[in-house]
Amino acid sequence: MATNRTVQLRVNGVEHEGTVEVRKTLSDFLREDLGLCGTNIGCEHGVCGACTVLMNGETVRSCLLLAVQADGMELMTVEGLASPTGELHPIQEAFREKHGLQCGFCTPGFLVTTYKLLQSNPNPSLDEIKEWLAGHLCRCTGYEDILESVKLAAARLRGESDAPQPLPKSS
Amino acid sequence: MAESIKHPKDLPITQPRYVARDVPRAEDPMLLTGKAEFGNDIQLPGMLHAAILRSPHPHALIKRIDTSRAEKLPGVSAVLTGQEVKQWSSPVFGIPEGWTGYALAVEKTHWVGEPVAVVAARNRYIAEDALELIEVDYEPLEPVVDAVKAARGEGPYVLEGKESNIAYARKFSYGNTQGAFDAADVVVKEKFRWHRSSGNSIETCICIADWDPVTNMLTLRGSHRSPHLILPAVVFSLGLPSSNIRIVQSNLGGSFGVKTFARYVTLISLMAKKLGGRPVKWTEDRIEHMIGNSSHAWDRFYECELALKRDGTLTGMRVDMIDDMGAFSEWLAVGQVIKPILAFGSCYHLPNFEYDTKAVITNKVPQGPMRAFGLPPHFWVLEQLMDMAAKELGMDPIELRRRNLISKDSFPYELPSGNVYDSGNYEEGLAMLIDKSGYSELKHEQEQARSEGRLVGLSVVSSIEPGLTGPPMLSLASPRIFTRTSSPEGVLIRIDQFGKVIVEVGFPEGGQSQHSFVRQILADYFSMTLDDIRVITVDSLTMQPGTGPISSSLAIALSGAVLGAAQRLTDKLARVAATMLEATPGDIEFFDGMFRVRGVPEKALPTMKVVMSMTMRPDLLPENVDANPEATYVWNPPDRSIPDEHGWGRYSVTATSAQHLCMVEVDRDTGMVEILKYVMVDDCGVRLNPSVVRGMLLGGLAHGVGVALLEEYVYDDQGQILTSTYMDYLMPRITDVPSPEQYEMCTPSPITALGVKGVGEAAVHTAPAAILCAVNNALEPLGIRVTEAPFSPLRLWNAIHGRPKA
């Protein structure tokens, strides 16, 4: 039956080592063993996209991967976006300003995929944004404000001078 | 009390800076960084994990259940079965009374997915392993699948001890409907079918129960929509005193109705009882959410007719409706059957109507509440009949609607059912929609497309969202239990020793932004900044009387409560200020954050000074004022009544209105619907935070797209559910939902604080009717009309190509 393995991986720049049952999902490992609960689990069958993280720079659904498959890998989760001193990432800023979230449960997945999208394509068209985000379900926003958030984040990350300036930190 | 502040300009500040403006949400930073605590994030010392064995049969006797192998599996702590649940609890709460079962199947199972046993183990993996080791011998019984047969009284009967499957039946009759039909120039009639769907919040249900056998104290954590709703249900089923129950709240990843009920809370609590003091967590998986919970909603068979005069005047409507409730009439779900009487004619003047309803029990997932609580199918059938009548009369469908809109001079408008719309201006809404959408141009485009053989359709529909419904309506299903008109919402406001304002609210954040708008209101009220106000969610032992954010009540009830408490607190502080300023309390006014003597501008004190004196100089306090700068207030809806024997009552508080236009194209070869244009005019009174309201309307539109075109729970004729994952139950994605044009109207409510109206359930009231009517308009050249929702590609393709129903 269950056997254990040791996995070593780097998450948000921090080295972790843990002994894990081979059948344990990556999402459970991140949440339960590493305490990184920002990665939410919505459907556990790879459709809703809430649990999306980056593994060696690619978006993956952590509910469909086993923790042992991440051995030796470099991961980024939603916790890796903001700076340790509390500065939100421009993508997070944009979601806040454009009201790209309501309950916020699906949001970590959207943020991670948006991060990868804008890294791969700094100036995506509307259809390209939709194509990238079509693997994520949101029940609250109707997606429109998520689209606006991604467009604003893209403009800011491109350094466009006419992009609206971010809000002050509090309020 | 709070109602004296009828509009943002009535706040005690020269110029409000936050209310009715786009203000960033207080909730967002925690959510965006992954720091917000959701129920599933909680880990307690020694906590076990539960998994639930579910019935594979829709209707079967449980002949034998053997848990011994499961119990022996290393890592398993205990297995809970029906006999213990029967011994330790009552059947779960539901109205009408007596139409539910236990939280776990005891003698027989009632639907595919009903819990049969619960395992608690060291982790969820082992608990699920153990489920496979539980042996159950079932003796399958004939399932009840056909709701129409059930409504005719045919057996077999689903619930033990019942000689019927009809949980609720009532014919509501208002005005002289027979007379209206006798005198009608035109009558249109049609049958409609509306399929099951569910709220499907992206977070599933989570419950953590910790039952200390020594103190007999039960602590509950998880994803609970409102402790005010969960607590009575748990008290009822467990027989535990309310003071022995503490519900601690976490952020919710959405609810849309699903997390307001407590069957699984009862079940996991009983698992905890068996565990003798070890906490246990249950994390519902998506399949369980789709087949096991009381989550499905609105499974309806309609027969309807509409009576009109030659000039288009609407004179009467008859609706016969059977709703398939599934196996239990659980919780308050049956209210969804009744709710249409609150807004039967939508924005149209409808003087006479009859509504013959039956809520029937079958071997399917029990219904639960869903966003908009039963109104959207009703508005679809009404609007579809309006389109049919327009065609019959040879009248433009918009002209027909315009002629029947409730006039802006008739508010407050009383429906024949006694319910009242507080305010509105539907003529202006429709005019704005026609103007802003460029309707005549769209009509021209449609004609052009039709001449090319394309199936392009247009619709213009209306809806009403009754804000804050509840006990008066529910008394129609259970007069014994719902003998009240109250829907309380209470808060506590405290000013701390540093002058910061702390607000205690009794229910958690779940996307509705209440922490944000409470900050906005109080920052303006006290002339402070947003960061001076902290809003917290308290537990069930600390909370004020309340209800929670259901039935589009949040902005109405909570703003009323917050302003009521703020006024109480400033009244209290004014007495202290009066002593300090050597004036009488009656001469003290509070404005721009200052307590000042009326007419003597130089005699004024800032709030902080008064608070400091109050807390630090008890010797200077006036009589009967304690050194405690805090106040509570419990708001209640005004002017509601218990309905009389004819079903006449005052049921809701506000009436939010909408006029939407939809333009679609149907692909004849695939049956796919493309939404070419969607235009929304919405009037929900004063918008506390316009971007939040806009977002809710957009979310409601997406939900409406889902239930109109995609989402459908399907059962086969043996009662097996065929849709239990997101691969076969289609949720609307970013590529399915249109980018609408949104236009705002503001007819403030004359009743509520700040003039707000309920809008949380939003466009899900309007969008299904708009989309479905537009599709049928597109199909008109083919001479067909589809009457079964959702309009999935297969269903439309079959209709277009003359195939029988799939």
Contacts between the chains, C-beta under 8 A, distances in Angstrom:
chain1	res1	chain2	res2	distance
A	2	B	125	7.6
A	21	B	125	7.0
A	23	B	125	6.3
A	24	B	125	7.2
A	28	B	124	7.9
A	31	B	40	7.7
A	31	B	41	7.3
A	32	B	43	7.1
A	36	B	34	7.3
A	37	B	34	6.9
A	37	B	37	7.7
A	37	B	38	7.5
A	37	B	40	7.7
A	37	B	41	3.9
A	38	B	33	7.0
A	38	B	34	1.8
A	38	B	35	7.0
A	39	B	34	7.1
A	40	B	38	6.6
A	40	B	40	7.6
A	40	B	202	7.6
A	40	B	203	6.8
A	40	B	253	6.7
A	41	B	40	6.9
A	41	B	283	7.9
A	42	B	202	4.4
A	42	B	203	6.7
A	42	B	204	7.4
A	42	B	253	7.7
A	42	B	286	7.2
A	43	B	202	8.0
A	43	B	286	4.2
A	43	B	725	7.7
A	43	B	726	5.5
A	44	B	285	5.3
A	44	B	286	5.9
A	45	B	286	6.4
A	45	B	725	5.6
A	45	B	726	6.7
A	45	B	727	7.4
A	47	B	725	7.4
A	47	B	726	3.8
A	47	B	727	6.7
A	47	B	731	8.0
A	48	B	202	5.8
A	48	B	286	7.8
A	48	B	726	6.6
A	48	B	731	7.9
A	50	B	202	5.8
A	77	B	34	7.0
A	78	B	32	7.9
A	78	B	33	6.9
A	78	B	34	4.0
A	79	B	33	6.9
A	79	B	34	4.9
A	81	B	32	7.9
A	81	B	33	7.1
A	82	B	32	7.6
A	82	B	33	4.9
A	88	B	29	7.0
A	88	B	32	6.5
A	88	B	33	7.3
A	92	B	32	4.3
A	92	B	33	6.9
A	95	B	28	7.5
A	95	B	32	6.0
A	96	B	24	5.8
A	96	B	25	7.3
A	96	B	28	4.5
A	96	B	29	7.3
A	96	B	32	6.2
A	97	B	24	6.7
A	99	B	25	7.4
A	99	B	691	4.7
A	99	B	692	6.9
A	99	B	694	7.4
A	99	B	695	5.0
A	101	B	28	6.5
A	101	B	31	5.9
A	101	B	32	7.0
A	102	B	254	7.8
A	102	B	511	3.6
A	102	B	512	7.6
A	102	B	513	7.3
A	102	B	695	6.0
A	102	B	696	7.5
A	102	B	699	6.7
A	103	B	31	7.8
A	103	B	201	7.4
A	103	B	202	7.7
A	103	B	203	7.4
A	103	B	251	7.5
A	103	B	252	6.2
A	103	B	253	5.2
A	103	B	254	4.4
A	103	B	509	7.7
A	103	B	510	5.4
A	103	B	511	3.3
A	104	B	27	6.9
A	104	B	28	7.4
A	104	B	30	7.9
A	104	B	31	2.9
A	104	B	32	7.2
A	104	B	36	6.1
A	104	B	251	7.3
A	104	B	253	7.4
A	104	B	511	7.3
A	105	B	38	6.6
A	105	B	201	7.5
A	105	B	202	4.9
A	105	B	203	4.5
A	105	B	252	8.0
A	105	B	253	2.8
A	105	B	254	6.2
A	106	B	202	4.7
A	106	B	253	7.6
A	107	B	31	5.8
A	107	B	32	6.4
A	108	B	34	5.4
A	111	B	32	7.0
A	130	B	734	5.1
A	130	B	735	5.2
A	131	B	735	7.6
A	133	B	734	4.9
A	134	B	733	5.1
A	134	B	734	5.5
A	134	B	735	4.9
A	136	B	733	7.8
A	136	B	734	7.3
A	137	B	202	6.0
A	137	B	726	7.4
A	137	B	731	5.1
A	137	B	733	6.7
A	138	B	202	7.0
A	138	B	702	8.0
A	138	B	734	7.9
A	139	B	199	7.5
A	139	B	200	6.2
A	139	B	201	5.8
A	139	B	202	5.5
A	139	B	254	5.2
A	139	B	256	6.6
A	139	B	699	7.1
A	139	B	702	7.7
A	139	B	703	7.1
A	139	B	731	7.6
A	140	B	254	5.9
A	140	B	511	4.9
A	140	B	695	7.4
A	140	B	699	4.8
A	141	B	695	5.7
A	141	B	698	6.2
A	141	B	699	5.4
A	141	B	702	7.6
A	142	B	695	7.6
A	142	B	697	8.0
A	142	B	698	3.4
A	142	B	699	4.5
A	142	B	700	7.4
A	142	B	701	5.3
A	142	B	702	3.6
A	142	B	703	7.8
A	142	B	737	5.6
A	143	B	698	7.7
A	143	B	702	6.5
A	143	B	733	7.8
A	143	B	734	4.2
A	143	B	737	5.4
A	144	B	698	4.7
A	144	B	737	7.4
A	144	B	739	5.6
A	144	B	740	7.5
A	145	B	691	7.9
A	145	B	694	7.8
A	145	B	695	5.6
A	145	B	698	6.6
A	146	B	734	7.1
A	147	B	734	7.3
A	147	B	739	7.3
A	167	B	24	5.9
A	170	B	531	5.2
A	171	B	23	7.8
A	171	B	24	6.3
A	171	B	529	7.0
A	171	B	530	4.7
A	171	B	531	5.7
